[in-house]
Amino acid sequence: MSYGSEKREYKPLVKLTGLYENKSKKTGETYFAGFLGSAKVLIMKDKNAEPAKPSWTLFVQEKPDSGQAKNYGEQSPF
């Protein structure tokens, strides 16, 4: 795709992780969760987002011990 005389080159995408789509049992809100190396990743909708501002927020937390949350796609952070 070119705009005027400017030519843009797009680099290949690099997959970092996969995320599970979940619903909060308490609020019914959709959120995404997964792991990125030794970090737990959560992406949640920002109900108070202003127009033209990001509507999703990315949270990163230390990964739980291996005895916890083995099937994280079924866990709820709420």
N, C-alpha and C positions, 0 to 999 in steps of 0.2 A: 504494500500500500504506500502511496507516495502523496505528499502534500506539497504542492508547488514544486520547487526544484530540490527540496529536501528528500533524501532517500533514507528510510528507516530500516534497520536490520533488527530482527527479533531473534534473540538467543533461544535455544531449546529449553523447554520447561524441565525442571528437576523435581521429581516427586520426593517429598520429605516424609510423608506418612499418610495413612488412611484414617478417616474419622468415621465414627458411628453416629447416625442420627438417632436421637433419643427424645422422649417426652417426659417432662417432669411429672411425677405422680401427684405432687401438691398443687402445681399451678397449671399444668397442661401445656406449658410453653415448650417449644422445640429448642434443643441445644445439640451441639456436636461435641464428641469426646473421643480421645484416643491417646496414644503415646508417641513421643518423639524422643528416641534415645532413652535417657534416664529422667525424662520429664513427662508429667501428665498434662495434656492440652485440653482446654475447654473453650468452646466458642459459644457465647450467649448473646441473644438479642438484647439490645439496649432499648428499653421501653421509653426512655427519656431522650432519645436521640433527636437532635434538632434537624430540620431540613438541610440538605447538602452536607451533613456530617455523617461519619460512619455509623451504621445502624447495628453492627455486630462488634462484640468485644472479645479479644483473645486473651485468655488467662493461661499461665503456665505455673505448674506446681511440682514439687519434688515427687517422683514416682513412689507410690505406696510400696510397702514390703511385698515380696512375692506371695505371701499368704493372703493378702487382701486383693479384692477386685480382680480376680483372674479373668472374668468375662466382663470387662468394663462396659460393653455395649448395653448391659442390663442394669447398670448401676445408675443412680440419680444423685446429682450433687445437691439437690434441694431437700 
